[in-house]
Amino acid sequence: MTAVANSTSRMLVPPDMLTAQTKMVYQLNKYYTEKVQARKLQVSKTIQEVCRVVQDVLKEVEVQEPRFISSLSDYNGRYDGLEVISPTEFEVVIYLNQMGVLNFVDDGTLPGCAVLKLSDGRKRSMSLWVEFITASGYLSARKMRSRFQTLVAQACDKCSYRDSVKMIADTTEVKLRIRERFIVQITPAFKCAGLWPRSAAHWPLPQIPWPHPNLVVEVKTEGFDLLSKECIALQGKQSAMEGDAWALSFLEAENRLLQGGCRKRCLSILKTLRDRHLDLPGNPVTSYHMKMLLLYECEKHPRETEWDESCIADRINGIFLQLISCLQCRRCPHYFLPNLDLFKGKSPSALENAAKQVWRLTREMLTNSRCFEKL
């Protein structure tokens, strides 16, 4: 019965349309093999090189201050806590121990941020991080990062790669320049497993059948991270709270949601297109924006059959049309935290320029069936 149904449905599709779809699948597979895989290979070589240096620096940090234990470990070429921002820029998250006597407070006043507060003033001395707790009982992300920055700067001078690693000045972030070619940001963080922030409580949207309830449970059990880094929402604001606030990160949750079907393949193609055609002045479009829009596309196309390899071109076009809309409205909401605008701080002219460039690229993909030969 299924075979008959399949052959009937094939007959209903005009032959030229079927060949167009088959051609596009062939084009995309070729693009994936030639361009995407080459990018992946280059990035994984860079990761090995960069992580050797970072591990050496962190080993020195640990000698000076055992509370900052490196969690950067190699699992068959994969590093826990490492994120590729671009082929030359990376972020390494160092997971700290003992949040213990601190409570997670997320009241929505700072989009994308939360604070860690002593559960009881009398427990101050029990905290492993006592000297970074403010008079009002908050664990200050900035104070901790400032201490970590000093330690990393000293470690750069002592480590065995000292000739090829430099600390980047003029930022409160801990950033290294390695071999004058790569930038690595090292971010202290706490893992919040089994918790889910109030600011993301609306997720998943009840009327949307994706993701499956079992996957939602997995994602929420995985939890999120609290990062000591400059929060997007606070750029340009000078509040006392700002230095104490921690940035929310859902990296593990995002990656878990993108398993299954051709979602990860789709993301790899988007990242490659971004690096080759949308690496623009002011950095208006990042790989992370692509990832967010891919998650929204998953909601728009909840069925697994819509993530088959024959649909990748349609999904990519859908994501690019979403991107044009976001660039024109100058707003890109975070997938889990819609109040957080990921375009905050980007210049209007950079966003406008990017919208034109994305539109040119989209038009090429929609009108030229052989576009991937030259993209």
Residue pairs with C-beta under 8 A, 6 or more apart in sequence:
10 18
20 369
21 310
23 369
23 370
24 313
24 369
25 309
25 310
25 312
25 313
27 369
27 370
27 371
27 372
27 373
28 269
28 309
28 312
28 313
28 372
29 309
30 372
30 373
31 269
31 272
31 372
31 375
32 265
32 268
32 269
35 272
35 276
35 375
36 268
36 269
36 272
39 87
39 268
39 271
39 272
39 275
40 268
42 87
43 84
43 87
44 77
46 87
46 88
46 90
46 182
47 77
47 79
47 82
47 84
47 90
48 77
49 178
49 179
49 182
50 90
50 178
50 182
50 184
51 72
51 74
51 79
51 82
51 92
52 161
53 159
53 161
53 164
53 165
53 176
53 178
53 184
54 72
54 92
54 176
54 184
54 186
55 70
55 72
56 159
56 160
56 161
57 152
57 155
57 156
57 159
57 161
57 165
57 176
57 186
58 68
58 70
58 72
58 94
58 155
58 186
59 70
59 159
60 154
60 155
60 158
60 159
61 68
61 70
61 148
61 151
61 152
61 155
62 68
62 69
62 70
64 151
64 154
64 155
65 147
65 151
67 96
67 97
67 128
67 129
68 94
68 96
68 148
68 151
68 188
69 94
69 96
69 97
70 94
71 80
71 81
71 93
71 94
71 95
72 79
72 80
72 81
72 82
72 92
72 94
73 79
73 80
79 92
81 92
81 93
81 94
81 95
81 189
82 90
82 91
82 92
82 93
83 90
83 91
83 93
83 251
84 90
84 287
85 91
85 185
85 286
85 287
85 288
86 275
86 279
86 286
86 287
87 275
88 181
88 182
88 183
89 182
89 183
89 184
89 185
90 182
90 183
90 184
90 185
91 184
91 185
91 186
91 187
92 184
92 185
92 186
92 187
93 187
93 189
93 225
93 227
93 249
93 251
94 186
94 187
94 188
94 189
95 189
95 190
95 191
95 225
96 129
96 188
96 189
96 190
97 128
98 127
98 128
98 129
99 116
99 190
99 192
100 126
100 127
100 128
101 118
101 119
101 120
101 123
101 124
101 126
101 127
102 116
102 117
102 118
102 119
102 127
102 139
103 116
103 117
103 118
103 119
104 114
104 116
104 192
104 195
104 197
104 226
105 114
105 115
105 116
105 117
106 114
106 197
106 198
106 199
106 248
107 198
108 198
108 199
108 339
109 241
110 231
110 233
110 234
110 241
110 242
110 245
111 199
111 233
111 337
111 339
111 340
111 341
112 199
112 231
112 232
112 233
112 247
112 248
112 334
112 337
112 339
112 340
113 231
113 233
113 234
113 245
113 246
113 247
113 248
114 197
114 199
114 226
114 245
114 246
114 248
115 138
115 139
115 241
115 244
115 245
115 246
116 138
116 139
116 190
116 226
116 246
117 137
117 138
117 139
118 124
118 127
118 133
118 137
118 138
118 139
121 137
124 130
124 133
124 137
127 133
127 139
129 139
129 144
131 143
132 139
132 140
132 143
132 144
132 147
133 139
133 140
134 140
134 143
134 244
138 244
139 244
140 243
140 244
141 226
141 227
141 228
141 229
141 243
141 244
141 245
141 246
141 247
142 172
142 228
142 242
142 243
142 244
143 243
144 188
144 228
145 172
145 173
145 174
145 188
145 228
145 229
146 172
148 174
148 186
148 188
148 228
149 167
149 172
149 174
152 167
152 174
152 176
152 186
153 167
156 162
156 165
156 166
156 167
156 176
159 165
161 178
164 178
164 179
165 176
165 177
165 178
165 179
166 176
166 177
167 174
167 175
167 176
167 177
168 175
168 176
168 177
168 183
172 230
173 185
173 187
173 229
173 230
174 185
174 186
174 187
174 188
175 183
175 184
175 185
175 186
176 183
176 184
176 185
176 186
177 183
178 184
185 229
187 227
187 228
187 229
188 227
188 228
189 225
189 226
189 227
189 228
189 249
190 225
190 226
190 246
191 223
191 225
192 223
192 224
192 225
192 226
193 221
193 222
193 223
194 221
194 223
195 223
195 224
196 220
196 223
196 224
197 224
197 248
199 248
199 337
199 339
200 224
200 248
200 250
200 336
200 337
202 338
203 336
204 210
204 211
204 216
205 299
208 299
208 302
209 302
210 298
210 299
210 301
210 302
211 219
211 257
211 298
215 256
215 257
218 256
219 253
219 256
219 257
222 252
222 253
222 256
223 252
223 253
224 248
224 249
224 250
224 252
224 253
225 248
225 249
225 250
225 251
225 252
226 246
226 247
226 248
226 249
227 246
227 247
227 248
227 249
228 246
228 247
229 247
230 247
231 242
231 245
231 247
232 247
232 340
232 341
232 342
232 344
232 345
233 340
233 341
233 344
234 242
234 245
235 344
235 345
236 345
248 336
248 337
250 335
250 336
253 336
254 291
254 295
254 335
257 295
257 298
258 264
258 267
258 291
258 294
258 295
258 298
260 304
260 307
261 304
261 306
261 307
261 308
262 307
262 308
262 309
262 311
262 312
262 315
263 294
263 298
263 307
265 309
265 312
266 294
266 307
266 312
266 315
266 316
266 319
267 290
267 291
267 294
269 312
269 316
270 287
270 290
270 294
270 316
270 319
271 287
271 290
273 316
273 361
273 375
274 285
274 286
274 287
274 290
275 287
276 375
277 357
277 361
277 375
278 285
278 354
278 357
278 358
278 361
280 350
280 353
280 354
280 357
281 350
281 353
282 346
282 347
282 349
282 350
282 353
283 346
283 350
284 327
284 343
284 346
284 347
284 350
284 351
284 353
284 354
285 323
285 327
285 354
285 358
288 342
289 323
289 326
289 332
289 342
290 319
290 323
292 332
292 333
292 334
292 335
292 342
293 319
293 322
293 323
293 326
293 332
294 315
294 319
295 335
296 322
296 335
297 315
297 318
297 319
297 322
298 307
300 318
301 307
301 311
301 315
301 318
305 311
306 315
307 315
313 365
316 365
317 362
317 365
317 366
320 358
320 361
320 362
320 365
321 362
323 358
324 355
324 358
324 359
324 362
326 332
326 343
327 343
327 351
327 352
327 354
327 355
327 358
328 355
330 343
330 346
330 348
330 351
331 341
331 343
332 341
332 342
332 343
333 339
333 340
333 341
333 342
334 340
334 341
334 342
343 351
361 375
364 371
364 375
365 371
365 375
